[in-house]
Amino acid sequence: MIDEEPSSQHNEEEEKKREIPTGSTSSIDSKSDDIEIDERETSWQSIYLLTAIGMFCGIQFSIFFPTLWPFLNTVDPTASASFFGFITAAFSVGQGIASPVFGYWMNRAKSVRQPLVFGISIMILSNIIFCFVEAFAEKERRWVMMVARFFIGVGAGTVGVMRAYAATASSLKDRARAITFIQASYVIGMTLGPGIEVAFSPIGYPGLTAGAIHVDMYTSPAWFASIVSFLSVLFIFIFLEENYAGVDQNADAEDSYTAMPTFDTISVAVCVLTQFTLMFIITNLETIGSLYAKMMWGWTNAQAVEYTGILQAVNGLVGVLVYALFAVKLGDYLSQARERIFTIFGLALGVIYHVVTYPYPWGGDLHYELKNITIHGKNETEELGCNPIKYHWCTYTKDVNFWIYASMYGIVLAACFPIVNISMNTLFSKILGARRQGTMQGIMLMSGSFARTVGPMLVSWIFQEWGPEPIWGIEIFTLSITAIFWIIFYRRMTPLESNPKLNPYEYYHYSKGVLYRI
């Protein structure tokens, strides 16, 4: 046993062997041979607590969407739609930057409580600043809103910490179920957010005012978020148990020379790419959803809001049902070395959705007409369909059958996201091994945040210039390449063996050097 790589020459091996002090090899060998991952009990109380907090972080991401643009227009009428795009992206940018930082903090402190409390405290402060936006000069308000949303995203970077905790606080047999709870909570929160915001609509605007304090339909979600965040911190101190059933306690000690191998970087890179692909696809479809529907099927604005809302509700319901299956029974089946098959199957569902709903040349022509409608007692003209003057691609792009699209979106695509999300993240935690995973889980979350930031800007521009065809093409290519990587590296995408048995002259790297057998 030695802390440098073995030479290919046998005489050099013999020389290095003679240089090792007597007893050194046996000492380290005995520690290495005794490495066993404790199958301790999963701390479900803490998992359930972080599931609730993770869901609330998802709510904070989406609860502002319905009112953010009207609020910006109200407090700063000179703000442009492009600046609104920056405000919307600020959350994801903040979350992407903070995720690996919080993860590194968790690893160094060997505690999930510290970064969690700090991150949630940032969210409380940022939400309060958002509530007081009207106390600033009109030209400053747009910047205050953007900064507030950025730091709310920074606080939400703790989602990566929660995922790392789920991976390290659960035993191998419970891993898929624990990750399902945390992964599903954030997604369900994003789905519930816009609906919760509706409850504050009756307050109206300007609502209740007392000096600089404003409680109205726009600021109420932020006040609500501050209160729940405060309760979250309180519950963390009372109920959170820092038990890590999935961490090798011997290798985790500061003065330990237990030799746990380094994880396979290619396998980790494939998982990170998959997370980017998943968030890229979902965010893009949400970005152009209403506009795509209006142009493809000639709906009015009211119909687009209603029908796309129904489609998203069905999509969300099917997704929740799939998550529930993983939480109840499917997770145990998945954990029996089937994560790779499920991931490839989920990616294939994404490809199928895009191939079936692609606007092929044999479809019907897109229609366009002007219709007189009455809004609040006033006669107005509304565009129905695809205007070839605004969008030149309307002249050659063909339509897609609505019922085919609806069934694929509400069933196939709805199943794709949770299947890939759970199976890939479960395997990702196993590839990293029985070590603290805060930093790497933060990098994983960062890749998704980057996709949510870049995707909408890129897709909006492509849709404006060339329509849905190239977007569908890009997404088919992205999903296919990701699936191909999984197939190429299929044999490498396996859980890390914490204490592999070495044959003579075999070796592996670990955090403090190289372990080999001579």
Beta strands, then each sheet from edge to edge (+ up, - down):
strand 1: 208-210
strand 2: 213-215
strand 3: 368-375
strand 4: 378-385
strand 5: 507-510
strand 6: 513-516
sheet 1: 1+ 2-
sheet 2: 3+ 4-
sheet 3: 5+ 6-
end
